[in-house]
Amino acid sequence: MYSREDLDLLETLAGQSALAMGNARSYRQIEDLNKNLERRVTERTLDLNQALKEKERTQAQLIQSESLAAIGQLVAGAAHELNNPLTSVTSLVQATIEDLEQWDPATPPDEGMLDDLQFADRELRRARDIVASLLGLSRQTQTYAEAVNLNAVVKDALRVLHNQYKHQDLEITENYCQTLPDVQGNFSNLGQVALNIIKNAIQAVPRRKGKIILTTGLDSANGQVVFECRDNGPGIAKKLRQDIFKPFFTTKPVGKGTGLGLYICHEIISKHGGSIALETTAEPGGCFVVGLPLDRAPASP
C-alpha cells in the first residue's frame, strides 16, 4: 500500500514526532523542576532570614550578658574603692561633729578642722565619680544616637578598672585630645569596648615596669575620632592575629578568659560604623586602634 518514498516520509515524520514528544516531556520536567526549585529557594530564603534574625538576637544577648558579667566583676572592686573614701569621710565627719559640739563661739575654728572637711569633700567627690562611672558603663540602652565623648568613655573605664591595677608596678599615660568632637553612638557599649581593651592591656603587661599609653585624637583626613591603647606586653604572634576577633578565640590559659572580649568589641564597633585593628609596631607590645566616624550614620542595633 505504501511506496518506498511514503515509508521514508513516514519514518521521518515518526522520528520528528517522537523527538517533539520527548522534548515536550523534558520541558514539562524542567518546568516542574523550576517550580520546585523556586519553592525551595523561597523556603531556604525564609529559613536564612530567620537564622539571621536569630543570630542578631543571640549576638545582642551575648553582648549584653558579657557586658553585665564584666560590670559584675568590676562592682566588687568598685565597692572596695568606694569603701575607703566613705570610711575616711565618716570618721572625719564624726570627729568634726564632736569638735563642733564643744566649740567655743568666742574662738575661731581650728584650721585642722577645715582641712578635714576639705579632705572629706574630696573623698566624697571621688566616690561620686566612681558611682557615676559605674552607672554610665552599666546602663543598657538600645539607642546608637547618643552624643558620646570618647575622652569620657576612656576615663570612666580607667576609673572603674583602677582596683585591678593599683597594686601593680604599672605606669599609665593618658594623652587626651582636649578638642575632641563627640560621635554618635551608645555610651555604655563603647565603654565596654574601652573596658575590654584596657583590661587586656593590664593583663598583658609585665608585673614589673608595665606601661600602657592611652591616646585619643582626631583623624581629619579620614573623618574619624581615634582611640589607641598601646602596651609593653609580649604582643600577639603574627600567625594568631587573623583570629583574635573570632568568637571564643583566646590566648589566655584555660579558665582565664572566654574568648568573647575582642569579638564583642569588633561587633560593637561595626555597629557604630567604625573599625578596630591590632596595629603592627616597631616596638614590642600590642597596639589596638579604634576609629569611629564623625558623620557616618551608625548601623541599626
C-alpha positions as CSV (number, residue, x, y, z in Angstrom):
1,M,0.0,0.0,0.0
2,Y,2.9,2.4,0.6
3,S,5.7,3.1,-1.7
4,R,9.3,3.4,-0.7
5,E,9.1,7.2,-0.7
6,D,6.0,7.0,1.6
7,L,7.8,4.8,4.0
8,D,10.8,7.1,4.1
9,L,8.5,10.1,4.7
10,L,6.5,8.3,7.4
11,E,9.8,7.3,9.1
12,T,11.0,10.9,9.1
13,L,7.6,12.1,10.5
14,A,7.7,9.4,13.2
15,G,11.2,10.4,14.2
16,Q,10.2,14.1,14.4
17,S,7.1,13.3,16.3
18,A,9.0,11.1,18.8
19,L,11.6,13.9,19.2
20,A,8.8,16.5,19.7
21,M,7.1,14.3,22.3
22,G,10.4,13.7,24.1
23,N,11.1,17.5,24.1
24,A,7.6,18.2,25.5
25,R,8.2,15.7,28.3
26,S,11.6,17.2,29.0
27,Y,10.2,20.7,29.0
28,R,7.4,19.6,31.4
29,Q,10.1,18.1,33.7
30,I,12.2,21.2,33.5
31,E,9.2,23.3,34.3
32,D,8.3,21.1,37.3
33,L,11.9,21.3,38.5
34,N,11.9,25.1,38.1
35,K,8.8,25.3,40.2
36,N,10.2,23.0,42.9
37,L,13.5,25.0,42.8
38,E,11.7,28.3,43.2
39,R,9.7,26.9,46.1
40,R,12.9,25.5,47.7
41,V,14.7,28.8,47.2
42,T,11.8,30.7,48.8
43,E,11.8,28.3,51.7
44,R,15.6,28.5,52.1
45,T,15.4,32.3,51.9
46,L,12.8,32.4,54.7
47,D,14.9,30.0,56.8
48,L,18.0,32.1,56.2
49,N,16.3,35.3,57.1
50,Q,15.0,33.6,60.3
51,A,18.5,32.3,61.1
52,L,20.0,35.8,60.6
53,K,17.4,37.3,62.9
54,E,18.1,34.7,65.4
55,K,21.8,35.3,65.1
56,E,21.3,39.1,65.7
57,R,19.1,38.3,68.7
58,T,21.7,35.9,70.1
59,Q,24.5,38.4,69.4
60,A,22.7,41.2,71.2
61,Q,22.1,38.9,74.2
62,L,25.7,37.8,74.1
63,I,26.9,41.4,74.1
64,Q,24.5,42.3,77.0
65,S,25.4,39.3,79.1
66,E,29.1,39.8,78.6
67,S,28.7,43.4,79.5
68,L,26.7,42.6,82.7
69,A,29.3,39.9,83.6
70,A,32.2,42.4,83.1
71,I,30.4,45.0,85.2
72,G,29.6,42.4,87.8
73,Q,33.3,41.6,88.1
74,L,34.1,45.3,88.5
75,V,31.5,46.0,91.1
76,A,33.4,44.2,93.8
77,G,36.5,46.2,93.1
78,A,34.5,49.4,92.9
79,A,32.8,48.6,96.2
80,H,36.2,48.3,97.8
81,E,37.2,51.6,96.1
82,L,34.1,53.3,97.5
83,N,34.6,51.8,101.0
84,N,37.9,53.6,101.5
85,P,36.8,57.2,100.9
86,L,33.4,56.7,102.6
87,T,35.1,55.2,105.7
88,S,37.6,58.1,105.9
89,V,34.8,60.6,105.4
90,T,32.6,59.0,108.1
91,S,35.4,59.1,110.6
92,L,36.3,62.7,109.9
93,V,32.7,63.9,109.9
94,Q,32.1,62.1,113.3
95,A,35.2,63.7,114.7
96,T,34.2,67.1,113.4
97,I,30.8,66.8,114.9
98,E,32.3,66.1,118.3
99,D,34.6,69.1,117.9
100,L,31.7,71.4,116.9
101,E,29.7,70.3,119.9
102,Q,32.5,71.5,122.1
103,W,33.3,74.6,120.0
104,D,33.5,77.8,121.8
105,P,31.9,80.6,119.7
106,A,34.4,83.1,121.0
107,T,37.3,81.3,119.3
108,P,37.8,80.8,115.6
109,P,37.5,77.3,114.1
110,D,40.7,75.2,114.1
111,E,42.5,75.1,110.7
112,G,42.9,71.3,111.0
113,M,39.1,71.0,111.2
114,L,38.7,72.9,107.9
115,D,41.4,70.7,106.3
116,D,39.5,67.6,107.5
117,L,36.3,68.9,106.0
118,Q,38.0,69.7,102.7
119,F,39.5,66.3,102.6
120,A,36.1,64.8,103.3
121,D,34.6,66.8,100.4
122,R,37.3,65.5,98.0
123,E,36.8,61.9,99.1
124,L,33.0,62.2,98.6
125,R,33.5,63.6,95.1
126,R,35.8,60.7,94.3
127,A,33.1,58.3,95.5
128,R,30.6,60.1,93.4
129,D,32.8,59.9,90.3
130,I,33.2,56.1,90.8
131,V,29.4,55.6,91.1
132,A,28.8,57.8,88.0
133,S,31.3,55.8,86.0
134,L,29.7,52.5,87.0
135,L,26.2,53.8,86.2
136,G,27.3,55.1,82.8
137,L,29.1,51.9,81.8
138,S,26.4,49.6,83.0
139,R,23.4,51.5,81.6
140,Q,21.7,49.2,79.0
141,T,20.1,51.2,76.2
142,Q,19.5,50.3,72.5
143,T,20.0,53.7,71.1
144,Y,23.0,54.4,68.9
145,A,22.3,58.1,68.5
146,E,23.7,59.5,71.8
147,A,26.4,62.2,71.7
148,V,29.4,60.4,73.1
149,N,32.7,61.9,74.1
150,L,35.4,59.3,73.7
151,N,37.6,61.0,76.4
152,A,34.8,60.5,78.9
153,V,34.4,56.9,77.9
154,V,38.1,56.1,78.4
155,K,38.3,58.0,81.7
156,D,35.3,56.1,83.1
157,A,36.7,52.8,82.0
158,L,40.1,53.6,83.6
159,R,38.4,54.8,86.8
160,V,36.4,51.6,87.1
161,L,39.4,49.4,86.4
162,H,41.6,51.2,89.0
163,N,41.2,48.5,91.6
164,Q,42.6,45.9,89.2
165,Y,45.9,47.7,88.6
166,K,46.5,49.9,91.6
167,H,48.9,47.4,93.3
168,Q,50.8,46.7,90.0
169,D,54.1,48.3,89.1
170,L,52.2,49.9,86.2
171,E,52.6,53.3,84.6
172,I,49.6,54.5,82.6
173,T,50.0,57.6,80.4
174,E,46.8,59.4,79.3
175,N,47.0,61.6,76.2
176,Y,43.6,63.1,75.6
177,C,42.7,65.4,72.7
178,Q,41.1,68.4,74.5
179,T,39.2,69.5,71.4
180,L,37.8,66.0,70.6
181,P,34.4,66.2,69.0
182,D,31.5,64.0,70.0
183,V,30.5,61.0,67.9
184,Q,27.1,59.4,67.6
185,G,26.8,56.1,69.4
186,N,26.0,54.1,72.5
187,F,28.0,55.3,75.6
188,S,27.7,52.0,77.6
189,N,28.6,49.8,74.6
190,L,31.6,52.0,73.7
191,G,32.5,51.9,77.4
192,Q,32.6,48.1,77.2
193,V,35.0,48.3,74.3
194,A,37.3,50.6,76.3
195,L,37.0,48.3,79.3
196,N,37.9,45.2,77.4
197,I,40.8,46.7,75.5
198,I,42.4,48.4,78.6
199,K,41.7,45.3,80.8
200,N,43.5,43.1,78.2
201,A,46.5,45.5,78.3
202,I,46.6,45.5,82.1
203,Q,46.7,41.7,82.0
204,A,49.3,41.6,79.2
205,V,51.9,43.9,80.6
206,P,54.7,42.6,82.8
207,R,54.2,42.7,86.6
208,R,57.2,44.9,86.9
209,K,57.6,48.2,84.9
210,G,54.4,47.7,82.9
211,K,53.5,50.6,80.6
212,I,50.2,51.5,79.0
213,I,49.6,54.6,76.8
214,L,46.1,55.7,76.1
215,T,45.6,58.2,73.4
216,T,42.6,59.9,71.8
217,G,42.7,62.1,68.7
218,L,41.0,63.4,65.6
219,D,41.9,61.9,62.2
220,S,40.6,64.7,60.0
221,A,41.8,63.0,56.8
222,N,39.5,60.1,57.4
223,G,36.8,61.9,59.3
224,Q,37.3,59.8,62.4
225,V,37.8,60.1,66.1
226,V,40.5,57.6,67.2
227,F,41.3,55.8,70.4
228,E,44.6,54.0,70.8
229,C,45.8,51.7,73.6
230,R,49.4,50.7,73.5
231,D,51.2,48.4,76.0
232,N,54.7,46.9,76.5
233,G,53.4,43.4,76.9
234,P,54.6,40.4,74.8
235,G,52.2,41.3,72.0
236,I,50.3,38.8,69.8
237,A,52.1,36.4,67.3
238,K,51.6,37.2,63.6
239,K,50.1,33.8,62.9
240,L,47.3,34.5,65.5
241,R,46.4,38.0,64.5
242,Q,43.9,36.9,61.9
243,D,41.9,35.0,64.6
244,I,41.8,37.5,67.5
245,F,38.4,38.9,66.6
246,K,36.8,35.4,66.2
247,P,34.3,34.3,68.9
248,F,35.8,32.1,71.7
249,F,39.4,32.6,70.5
250,T,41.7,33.4,73.3
251,T,45.4,33.2,74.0
252,K,44.8,33.1,77.8
253,P,45.1,30.0,79.9
254,V,42.1,27.8,80.4
255,G,39.7,29.4,82.9
256,K,41.3,32.9,82.4
257,G,39.2,34.1,79.5
258,T,36.1,33.4,77.5
259,G,37.4,34.5,74.1
260,L,34.5,36.8,73.6
261,G,36.0,40.2,74.6
262,L,37.6,41.2,71.3
263,Y,34.8,39.6,69.3
264,I,32.2,41.7,71.1
265,C,34.4,44.8,70.7
266,H,34.5,44.1,67.0
267,E,30.7,43.7,66.8
268,I,30.1,46.9,68.8
269,I,32.5,49.0,66.7
270,S,31.0,47.6,63.5
271,K,27.5,48.7,64.6
272,H,28.9,52.1,65.1
273,G,30.2,52.1,61.5
274,G,33.8,52.2,62.7
275,S,36.9,50.0,62.7
276,I,39.1,48.2,65.3
277,A,42.5,46.8,64.5
278,L,45.7,45.5,66.0
279,E,48.4,47.6,64.6
280,T,51.9,46.4,63.8
281,T,54.5,48.4,65.7
282,A,58.3,48.6,65.7
283,E,58.4,48.2,69.5
284,P,57.3,45.1,71.4
285,G,53.8,45.0,72.8
286,G,50.3,45.4,71.5
287,C,48.6,48.4,70.0
288,F,44.8,48.4,69.4
289,V,43.4,51.3,67.4
290,V,39.6,52.1,67.3
291,G,38.3,54.5,64.7
292,L,34.7,56.0,64.9
293,P,33.2,58.1,62.1
294,L,32.2,61.7,62.7
295,D,29.4,62.0,60.2
296,R,28.5,58.5,59.1
297,A,25.2,57.1,60.4
298,P,25.7,54.1,62.6
299,A,24.1,50.8,61.9
300,S,20.8,49.9,63.5
301,P,21.1,48.0,66.7
